[in-house]
Amino acid sequence: MAGDSKTTSDDERGSVAGAAAGGVEGSPAGLSRRALLTSLAAGATGGGLLGAVNRGAMAAGSRSRRHIRLRPPGARDEPAFLAACLRCGQCIDACPYKTLRLAGPREGAARSMGTPFFLAEEVPCELCAGYDELLCIAACPTNALEPVDGLRTIRIGTAVLLEETCLAFNGVMCRSCWHACPFPNEAIRFDARLRPEVVEEACIGCGLCTRACPTTPRAIPVRPRGGELDCDAHRDTDAEVDEEEER
């Protein structure tokens, strides 16, 4: 592994930092955008449309509400990742945004215990904005997390737009996902009616759009690369999701 293969470019870091400043939830600007979108939508429709969208999403069932686990950037295909990961936790300790967490008994099969994952709707991958490299990859002592040739080559997964719950597809102007995307107009762009669409070839699956989405549940989850992960075998029940949301 060459040292420079883990280095992110200034342009890419600037793009990510700009996206974060422009609306990643967790910053004052991001929280204000979500509150503003919600209040505007409710005000414009008497609370009916946004409420209907959220109620429709909640009625979709526990499968749509379950949390989707994602691997860190640079993770190999799931079988190879599980074989190479030492469960040492060094990638988790290295993450400056506290994005990564260890898979426990609730995260499925025993072979996934101790492996790293993250939940995009809670803390997405910030792509180590402000740092010269992806710190989780740099900390990995094996090739479970492989070096990437720039941020655009990361393939954590692909964002999936759920038109039935997306505000923009239900009469409410919303650009939250586009503002949060580190590659706006590349990975997320607008159609002729100003509705967002995901460009699968350009999406890296960081989940920044997922967390920025103002609907509940999010209208733009990320589908893991290669399908459901081993640590995602546990499907959250409605009660478990409600319990986590109350914490």
Secondary structure as GFF3:
##gff-version 3
##sequence-region A 1 247
A	DSSP	three_ten_helix	3	6	.	.	.	ID=ss1
A	DSSP	alpha_helix	10	21	.	.	.	ID=ss2
A	DSSP	alpha_helix	28	45	.	.	.	ID=ss3
A	DSSP	alpha_helix	48	58	.	.	.	ID=ss4
A	DSSP	alpha_helix	62	65	.	.	.	ID=ss5
A	DSSP	beta_strand	69	70	.	.	.	ID=ss6
A	DSSP	alpha_helix	78	84	.	.	.	ID=ss7
A	DSSP	alpha_helix	90	94	.	.	.	ID=ss8
A	DSSP	beta_strand	101	102	.	.	.	ID=ss9
A	DSSP	three_ten_helix	105	107	.	.	.	ID=ss10
A	DSSP	three_ten_helix	110	112	.	.	.	ID=ss11
A	DSSP	beta_strand	116	119	.	.	.	ID=ss12
A	DSSP	alpha_helix	135	139	.	.	.	ID=ss13
A	DSSP	three_ten_helix	151	153	.	.	.	ID=ss14
A	DSSP	beta_strand	157	159	.	.	.	ID=ss15
A	DSSP	three_ten_helix	167	170	.	.	.	ID=ss16
A	DSSP	alpha_helix	176	180	.	.	.	ID=ss17
A	DSSP	beta_strand	188	190	.	.	.	ID=ss18
A	DSSP	beta_strand	196	198	.	.	.	ID=ss19
A	DSSP	alpha_helix	208	212	.	.	.	ID=ss20
A	DSSP	beta_strand	222	224	.	.	.	ID=ss21
A	DSSP	three_ten_helix	230	232	.	.	.	ID=ss22
A	DSSP	alpha_helix	238	246	.	.	.	ID=ss23
###
